[in-house]
């Protein structure tokens, strides 16, 4: 008989999209208790709390820690699990879900729970940007600028992200960077100066929302994929956007791609950068490196850009999931209102009758 595994769930109650209570109900109903022992669902209370909880779970010998949330929550949980024997699992419920999408973990929570029940463990790489872990992408330029605007807006979801892109793209001024790459795949180091709209360092293939900035990237190849997008005209923007979402961006003439293990970016002044979509202020110099095989994760064997049929099916499933989550919210809110009305009626009855 296979020994049961210990699993813990860490949820960020305010991250990404809604429906966390719905996810908790699905875990209760569908988690394979023949494979896992009794579980706990822990809620984060502040930034960085998920890392603390995950690290403590790893120190206690937990077999699996599952992040329920968006890319920020996944980053925090994974950061607490690197170089341990505890595997990361993901139930995506964020606005982008970049790592989950790359790992082919469905955004439908029931299907994600089935991945956990299957229990297939793989090793994956992760990156460091100025010693801060990232698992999907990091970078400077327009994507970092947008991540800052997105965070400041207080709104979540693809619509808000697209709104910030459209409002900012025509007014954004590309910067000049000096780029040094060490251990480039062809054995040669690179040192060049370039004006760039953005520089993205990718462990995984996409930012999130199926925006594939590095379509060929793999989290299991020990190599970081670097994408440099040169300045472009307004006429070229629609084509770049289409290629970003259909996985053919590397074919664009404005794109330079490299593979390396270490990268140094120099810029003229301090400013914003991003790691896994979260903005951070950094100095003039940014050091990026890839750490091979530093994390265990529960995921399908396949990764990267799915075929068109799979993307269409994922889109349909995700929208159905969102519909169910919204329905659950409406039901719960109506129940709370009914309970409040009933209580008010009781209070009024007591005042009128003295009973």
C-alpha positions as CSV (number, residue, x, y, z in Angstrom):
1,X,0.0,0.0,0.0
2,X,1.4,3.4,-1.0
3,X,2.2,5.6,2.0
4,X,-0.1,8.7,2.2
5,X,1.4,12.1,1.6
6,X,1.1,15.2,3.7
7,X,-0.3,18.3,1.9
8,X,-0.9,21.9,3.0
9,X,-2.7,24.6,1.1
10,X,-1.8,28.3,1.2
11,X,-4.3,30.8,0.0
12,X,-4.1,34.5,-0.5
13,X,-7.6,35.6,0.1
14,X,-7.2,38.9,-1.8
15,X,-5.2,37.9,-4.8
16,X,-6.3,37.8,-8.4
17,X,-9.8,36.6,-9.1
18,X,-12.5,35.6,-6.7
19,X,-14.0,32.2,-5.8
20,X,-11.6,31.0,-3.1
21,X,-14.5,29.6,-1.0
22,X,-15.6,27.7,-4.0
23,X,-12.1,26.3,-4.4
24,X,-12.0,25.2,-0.7
25,X,-15.3,23.3,-1.2
26,X,-13.8,21.5,-4.2
27,X,-10.7,20.5,-2.2
28,X,-13.0,19.1,0.5
29,X,-15.0,17.1,-2.0
30,X,-12.4,16.0,-4.6
31,X,-9.0,15.8,-3.0
32,X,-7.9,12.1,-3.0
33,X,-7.8,11.1,0.7
34,X,-6.5,7.8,-0.4
35,X,-3.3,9.5,-1.5
36,X,-3.2,12.4,1.1
37,X,-3.6,12.7,4.8
38,X,-5.9,15.3,6.4
39,X,-4.9,18.7,5.1
40,X,-4.9,22.3,6.3
41,X,-5.8,25.5,4.4
42,X,-3.8,28.4,5.7
43,X,-4.6,32.1,4.8
44,X,-1.9,34.6,4.3
45,X,-2.1,37.9,6.3
46,X,0.6,40.1,4.7
47,X,3.1,40.3,2.0
48,X,5.8,37.6,2.4
49,X,3.6,35.5,4.7
50,X,3.2,32.8,2.1
51,X,7.0,32.3,2.0
52,X,7.2,32.0,5.7
53,X,4.4,29.4,5.8
54,X,5.9,27.4,2.9
55,X,9.3,27.4,4.4
56,X,8.0,26.2,7.8
57,X,6.0,23.4,6.0
58,X,9.2,22.3,4.2
59,X,11.2,22.3,7.4
60,X,8.4,20.1,9.0
61,X,8.8,17.6,6.2
62,X,5.5,18.4,4.3
63,X,5.4,16.5,1.0
64,X,3.4,19.0,-1.0
65,X,2.5,22.7,-0.5
66,X,-0.2,24.1,-2.8
67,X,-0.4,27.8,-3.7
68,X,-4.0,29.0,-4.2
69,X,-3.8,32.4,-5.9
70,X,-2.0,34.3,-8.6
71,X,1.6,34.6,-9.8
72,X,2.5,36.6,-6.7
73,X,1.2,34.0,-4.4
74,X,2.9,31.2,-6.4
75,X,6.2,33.1,-6.3
76,X,6.0,33.5,-2.5
77,X,5.1,29.9,-1.9
78,X,7.8,28.6,-4.3
79,X,10.4,30.9,-2.8
80,X,9.9,29.1,0.5
81,X,10.3,25.6,-1.1
82,X,13.4,26.0,-3.3
83,X,16.1,23.4,-2.6
84,X,13.8,21.3,-0.3
85,X,12.1,18.0,-0.7
86,X,8.7,19.6,-0.6
87,X,6.9,19.9,-4.0
88,X,5.0,22.9,-5.2
89,X,1.4,22.4,-6.4
90,X,-0.8,25.2,-7.9
91,X,-4.5,25.8,-8.0
92,X,-4.5,29.0,-10.2
93,X,-6.9,31.7,-9.2
94,X,-5.0,34.8,-10.2
95,X,-5.4,37.3,-13.0
96,X,-2.5,36.0,-15.1
97,X,-1.4,32.5,-13.9
98,X,1.7,32.6,-15.9
99,X,3.6,29.6,-14.4
100,X,0.5,27.5,-14.1
101,X,-0.4,28.0,-17.7
102,X,3.2,27.2,-18.8
103,X,3.1,24.0,-16.8
104,X,-0.2,23.1,-18.4
105,X,-2.0,23.2,-15.0
106,X,-5.6,24.1,-15.8
107,X,-7.1,27.3,-14.5
108,X,-10.3,25.3,-13.7
109,X,-9.8,24.4,-10.0
110,X,-11.3,20.9,-10.2
111,X,-8.9,19.9,-13.0
112,X,-6.0,21.4,-11.1
113,X,-7.0,19.3,-8.1
114,X,-6.9,16.2,-10.3
115,X,-3.3,17.1,-11.2
116,X,-2.6,17.1,-7.5
117,X,-4.3,13.8,-7.1
118,X,-2.2,12.3,-9.9
119,X,0.9,13.3,-7.9
120,X,3.4,13.4,-10.7
121,X,6.5,15.2,-9.5
122,X,9.0,17.0,-11.7
123,X,12.0,19.2,-11.1
124,X,12.2,22.7,-12.5
125,X,14.6,25.6,-12.7
126,X,14.1,29.0,-11.2
127,X,15.8,32.4,-11.6
128,X,17.3,35.0,-9.4
129,X,17.1,38.8,-10.1
130,X,19.4,40.6,-7.8
131,X,19.1,37.5,-5.5
132,X,15.3,37.7,-5.6
133,X,13.7,34.4,-6.9
134,X,11.5,34.4,-9.9
135,X,9.9,31.3,-11.6
136,X,8.3,32.7,-14.7
137,X,9.9,35.9,-16.0
138,X,11.7,39.0,-14.9
139,X,12.7,42.1,-16.8
140,X,13.0,45.8,-17.4
141,X,11.4,48.2,-19.8
142,X,7.8,48.4,-20.8
143,X,6.6,45.2,-19.1
144,X,8.1,46.4,-15.7
145,X,6.5,49.8,-16.3
146,X,3.1,48.2,-16.9
147,X,3.4,45.9,-13.8
148,X,3.9,49.1,-11.7
149,X,0.9,50.8,-13.3
150,X,-1.1,47.6,-12.9
151,X,-0.2,47.4,-9.2
152,X,-1.0,51.1,-8.6
153,X,-4.4,50.9,-10.3
154,X,-5.8,48.5,-7.6
155,X,-7.8,46.7,-10.3
156,X,-7.2,43.1,-11.2
157,X,-7.9,40.9,-14.3
158,X,-7.0,40.9,-18.0
159,X,-9.2,43.8,-18.8
160,X,-7.4,46.1,-16.4
161,X,-4.0,44.8,-17.7
162,X,-5.0,45.5,-21.3
163,X,-6.4,48.9,-20.3
164,X,-3.0,49.9,-18.8
165,X,-1.1,48.6,-21.9
166,X,-3.3,50.6,-24.3
167,X,-3.1,53.8,-22.3
168,X,0.7,53.6,-21.8
169,X,2.2,52.1,-24.9
170,X,2.1,55.2,-27.1
171,X,3.6,57.4,-24.4
172,X,6.4,55.0,-23.3
173,X,10.0,56.0,-24.2
174,X,12.4,53.1,-24.7
175,X,15.7,53.2,-22.8
176,X,19.3,52.3,-23.7
177,X,20.8,49.3,-22.0
178,X,24.2,47.6,-21.8
179,X,23.7,43.9,-21.8
180,X,26.4,41.3,-20.8
181,X,25.5,37.6,-21.2
182,X,27.7,34.9,-19.7
183,X,27.7,31.2,-20.9
184,X,25.6,31.9,-24.0
185,X,24.3,28.7,-25.5
186,X,26.8,28.8,-28.4
187,X,29.7,29.1,-26.0
188,X,30.3,32.8,-26.6
189,X,29.8,35.7,-24.2
190,X,27.9,38.8,-25.4
191,X,28.4,42.4,-24.5
192,X,26.4,45.0,-26.4
193,X,24.5,48.3,-26.1
194,X,21.0,48.4,-27.3
195,X,17.9,50.6,-27.2
196,X,15.0,48.4,-26.2
197,X,11.3,48.6,-25.5
198,X,11.8,45.8,-23.1
199,X,14.3,43.1,-22.0
200,X,12.7,39.9,-20.7
201,X,14.5,37.1,-19.0
202,X,12.3,34.0,-19.1
203,X,12.4,30.7,-17.2
204,X,8.9,29.9,-18.5
205,X,7.3,30.9,-21.8
206,X,4.8,33.5,-20.9
207,X,3.9,36.5,-18.7
208,X,0.4,35.2,-18.0
209,X,-2.9,35.3,-19.8
210,X,-1.2,33.3,-22.6
211,X,1.1,36.2,-23.6
212,X,4.1,34.2,-24.8
213,X,7.2,36.4,-24.5
214,X,9.6,33.4,-24.9
215,X,7.7,30.7,-26.7
216,X,10.6,28.2,-26.7
217,X,11.4,28.6,-23.0
218,X,11.4,25.5,-20.8
219,X,11.6,25.3,-17.0
220,X,13.6,22.1,-17.3
221,X,16.4,22.9,-19.7
222,X,18.8,24.7,-17.4
223,X,18.9,27.7,-19.7
224,X,17.3,31.2,-19.5
225,X,15.7,32.6,-22.6
226,X,16.3,36.4,-23.1
227,X,14.0,38.4,-25.4
228,X,14.9,41.9,-26.4
229,X,12.1,43.9,-28.1
230,X,13.5,46.8,-30.1
231,X,11.5,50.1,-30.4
232,X,8.7,49.8,-33.0
233,X,6.2,52.0,-34.7
234,X,2.5,52.3,-34.0
235,X,1.9,50.5,-37.4
236,X,3.9,47.5,-36.2
237,X,2.2,47.3,-32.8
238,X,-0.8,45.2,-33.8
239,X,1.3,42.5,-35.4
240,X,3.6,42.3,-32.4
241,X,0.5,41.9,-30.2
242,X,-0.9,39.1,-32.3
243,X,2.4,37.3,-32.3
244,X,2.7,37.7,-28.5
245,X,-0.5,35.9,-28.0
246,X,-0.2,33.2,-30.7
247,X,3.3,32.1,-29.7
248,X,5.2,33.4,-32.8
249,X,6.8,36.5,-31.3
250,X,10.3,35.2,-32.0
251,X,9.6,35.5,-35.8
252,X,9.2,39.3,-35.6
253,X,12.1,41.3,-37.0
254,X,12.1,43.6,-34.0
255,X,12.9,40.7,-31.7
256,X,16.4,39.5,-30.6
257,X,16.5,36.3,-28.7
258,X,19.4,34.6,-26.8
259,X,19.9,31.8,-24.4
260,X,22.3,32.0,-21.5
261,X,22.8,31.2,-17.8
262,X,23.8,34.6,-16.5
263,X,22.9,38.1,-17.6
264,X,23.8,41.6,-16.4
265,X,21.8,44.6,-17.4
266,X,23.2,48.2,-17.0
267,X,21.0,51.3,-17.4
268,X,21.6,55.0,-16.9
269,X,19.6,55.4,-13.8
270,X,17.7,53.4,-11.1
271,X,14.1,52.5,-11.9
272,X,11.5,49.8,-11.9
273,X,12.0,46.2,-12.8
274,X,9.6,43.2,-12.3
275,X,9.8,39.6,-11.2
276,X,6.9,37.4,-12.0
277,X,4.8,40.5,-12.7
278,X,5.4,42.3,-9.4
279,X,7.2,45.6,-9.7
280,X,10.3,46.4,-7.7
281,X,12.7,49.4,-7.6
282,X,16.3,48.5,-8.5
283,X,19.6,50.3,-9.1
284,X,21.4,50.9,-12.3
285,X,22.7,47.3,-12.5
286,X,20.6,44.2,-12.5
287,X,22.0,40.7,-12.2
288,X,20.0,37.8,-13.4
289,X,20.9,34.1,-13.3
290,X,19.3,30.7,-13.7
291,X,19.4,28.1,-11.0
292,X,18.9,24.6,-12.5
293,X,16.7,21.9,-10.9
294,X,16.0,24.0,-7.8
295,X,12.4,23.2,-7.2
296,X,10.1,20.2,-7.2
297,X,6.6,20.7,-8.6
298,X,3.4,18.7,-9.3
299,X,2.5,19.2,-13.0
300,X,1.9,17.3,-16.2
301,X,5.0,16.3,-18.2
302,X,4.2,18.6,-21.1
303,X,4.9,22.3,-20.8
304,X,5.0,25.5,-22.8
305,X,2.8,26.6,-25.7
306,X,-0.2,24.3,-26.2
307,X,-1.7,23.7,-29.7
308,X,-4.7,25.7,-30.9
309,X,-7.3,23.1,-30.0
310,X,-6.0,22.9,-26.4
311,X,-6.0,26.7,-26.1
312,X,-9.6,26.9,-27.3
313,X,-10.7,24.2,-24.8
314,X,-8.8,26.0,-22.0
315,X,-10.5,29.3,-22.9
316,X,-14.0,27.7,-22.8
317,X,-13.2,25.9,-19.5
318,X,-11.8,29.0,-17.9
319,X,-14.9,31.0,-18.7
320,X,-17.2,28.3,-17.4
321,X,-15.1,28.3,-14.2
322,X,-15.4,32.0,-13.9
323,X,-19.2,31.8,-14.4
324,X,-19.5,29.2,-11.6
325,X,-17.3,31.3,-9.3
326,X,-19.5,34.4,-9.9
327,X,-22.6,32.4,-9.3
328,X,-21.3,31.0,-6.0
329,X,-20.4,34.6,-4.9
330,X,-23.9,35.8,-5.8
331,X,-25.5,32.9,-3.9
332,X,-23.4,33.5,-0.8
333,X,-24.1,37.3,-0.9
334,X,-27.8,36.7,-1.2
335,X,-27.6,34.3,1.8
336,X,-25.8,36.9,3.9
337,X,-28.4,39.5,3.0
338,X,-31.3,37.1,3.9
339,X,-29.6,36.4,7.2
340,X,-29.2,40.1,8.0
341,X,-32.8,40.8,7.0
342,X,-34.0,38.0,9.2
343,X,-32.0,39.3,12.2
344,X,-33.3,42.8,11.7
345,X,-36.9,41.4,11.7
346,X,-36.2,39.6,14.9
347,X,-34.8,42.7,16.5
348,X,-37.8,44.8,15.4
349,X,-40.2,42.1,16.7
350,X,-38.5,42.2,20.1
351,X,-38.7,46.0,20.3
352,X,-42.4,46.0,19.3
353,X,-43.5,43.1,21.5
354,X,-41.1,43.4,24.4
355,X,-40.3,39.7,24.0
